[in-house]
Amino acid sequence: MRGAAGTVQRASPAWGLVALLALAGCGKAPEGPAGTGAREAANRYFDALVRGDWPGAYALLDPGSKAQVGADRFARLAQDYRRGLGFDPDAVRVTACDERGDEAIAHVTLTGRGAGRHRFKDAVALRRDGAGWAVVLPANFGRVGRP
């Protein structure tokens, strides 16, 4: 760098540090927006279904769903849901979760072993209230592959 009188001046060490820190930050991918818990609630619900934990899955339903379907009936429907998959699921992956205010839709892929198909894609609606996110039981729950 040349000063006002034409003499060569050295850049201050502080500028070098600033440049180094700026360059170090350029390689990082920006973090996506933080979720509010809907994705995690959907994951816990499907994980409970995969493990055959009917009471655990039922506990994650919203109050309206619980009012329509008791715990015993839910357990029977959940067993039908698992049977209807055509394979024994052992993993859950929430592939997307679209939150809009107090409602969300989570897209889930279940994978596992068995003859034929080993992957099933599903979606579930969630609602948020004072207690957090809860799953809205679909009207056709337990009838996988059937209208």
C-alpha positions, -999 to +999 in steps of 0.1 A: +000+000+000+012+035-007+008+063+018+001+099+010+038+107+005+043+078-018+059+056+008+050+019+011+029+011+042+022-023+056-014-035+062-021-038+099-023-074+112-059-068+122-069-065+086-054-099+078-073-115+107-105-099+095-099-112+059-091-147+072-123-149+093-144-136+064-130-163+041-135-190+067-172-182+070-177-183+032-175-221+030-203-228+055-238-236+042-265-214+057-286-232+083-322-237+074-349-221+095-353-238+129-384-260+132-409-257+160-411-294+168-436-307+143-410-328+125-399-343+158-435-351+168-442-368+135-409-388+139-419-399+175-453-409+164-441-431+134-413-444+155-438-457+181-458-473+153-427-490+140-418-503+174-454-515+180-458-491+209-495-484+205-499-465+238-469-443+229-483-435+195-518-429+209-504-404+234-491-383+205-526-379+189-544-346+192-574-344+215-599-345+187-585-377+173-585-393+208-622-383+212-630-401+180-609-432+186-603-448+219-569-464+228-581-500+223-595-492+188-564-473+179-543-503+188-563-525+165-561-499+137-524-495+143-519-533+139-539-532+107-517-503+095-485-523+101-499-554+085-511-534+055-475-522+048-466-556+035-432-556+053-418-553+088-407-516+091-376-509+112-368-473+103-385-439+100-374-409+081-393-376+080-385-364+045-403-330+047-424-311+072-443-280+060-454-259+089-479-231+085-488-215+118-504-240+141-508-267+114-482-289+096-480-317+072-451-342+076-440-366+048-425-398+061-408-428+046-409-462+064-384-488+054-377-523+065-374-560+055-398-583+039-409-599+006-417-574-022-420-538-012-396-525+015-405-488+016-437-470+022-443-433+020-470-416+041-480-382+052-497-370+084-513-337+095-503-322+129-518-294+150-501-273+176-518-263+208-506-252+243-491-286+249-471-287+216-476-306+184-499-336+180-508-359+152-543-357+136-554-393+129-563-397+092-598-409+086-585-439+067-559-449+093-555-487+094-566-492+058-532-489+039-537-497+003-575-498+006-599-470-003 
